[in-house]
């Protein structure tokens, strides 16, 4: 998968972000070595320490589905 497609998927993920406090929406896309793709968006919380960035969300999704070898993150 090329970078343009990964960027397109990250932008789509950004649309699902929950950012009522900062109004800054972020999307990320993670490409696993086996070719699977995982997206994530930032999720804010009133307690800022509990806020999750888009990159972590994508990584957590991938790890929770058994992936541990990654090629690229956008």
C-alpha positions as CSV (number, residue, x, y, z in Angstrom):
1,X,0.0,0.0,0.0
2,X,1.4,3.4,-1.0
3,X,1.7,6.5,1.2
4,X,-1.1,8.3,-0.6
5,X,-3.6,5.5,0.3
6,X,-2.4,5.5,3.9
7,X,-2.9,9.3,4.1
8,X,-6.4,9.0,2.6
9,X,-7.3,6.4,5.3
10,X,-5.8,8.6,8.1
11,X,-7.8,11.6,6.9
12,X,-11.0,9.4,6.9
13,X,-10.1,8.3,10.5
14,X,-9.7,11.9,11.5
15,X,-13.4,12.5,10.7
16,X,-14.3,10.2,13.6
17,X,-12.1,12.0,16.2
18,X,-13.7,13.1,19.4
19,X,-12.1,16.4,20.3
20,X,-14.7,18.7,22.0
21,X,-12.1,20.4,24.2
22,X,-9.3,21.3,21.8
23,X,-11.2,21.0,18.5
24,X,-8.1,19.5,17.0
25,X,-9.0,16.3,15.2
26,X,-6.2,13.8,14.3
27,X,-6.2,10.6,12.4
28,X,-3.5,8.0,12.0
29,X,-3.0,4.9,9.8
30,X,-0.7,2.0,10.7
31,X,0.6,-0.5,8.2
32,X,1.5,-3.9,9.6
33,X,4.2,-6.1,8.0
34,X,1.6,-8.6,6.9
35,X,-0.2,-5.9,5.0
36,X,-3.1,-5.2,7.4
37,X,-4.0,-1.6,8.0
38,X,-5.2,-0.1,11.2
39,X,-6.6,3.4,11.7
40,X,-7.2,5.4,14.8
41,X,-8.4,8.9,15.8
42,X,-7.8,11.0,18.9
43,X,-10.3,10.6,21.7
44,X,-10.3,13.5,24.3
45,X,-11.4,13.3,27.9
46,X,-12.2,16.1,30.3
47,X,-9.3,14.6,32.3
48,X,-6.6,15.4,29.8
49,X,-4.4,12.6,31.1
50,X,-7.0,10.1,29.8
51,X,-6.9,11.5,26.3
52,X,-5.7,9.0,23.7
53,X,-3.8,10.2,20.6
54,X,-4.7,8.8,17.2
55,X,-1.4,7.0,16.8
56,X,-1.8,5.1,20.1
57,X,-5.4,4.1,19.2
58,X,-4.2,2.7,15.9
59,X,-1.4,0.8,17.6
60,X,-3.7,-0.5,20.4
61,X,-6.1,-1.8,17.7
62,X,-3.4,-3.6,15.9
63,X,-1.9,-5.2,19.0
64,X,-5.3,-6.2,20.2
65,X,-5.8,-8.1,16.9
66,X,-2.5,-9.9,17.2
67,X,-0.1,-7.7,15.1
68,X,3.3,-6.8,16.5
69,X,5.4,-6.1,13.4
70,X,4.9,-2.8,11.7
71,X,6.2,-1.1,8.5
72,X,4.9,2.5,8.6
73,X,2.6,4.9,10.4
74,X,1.0,8.0,8.9
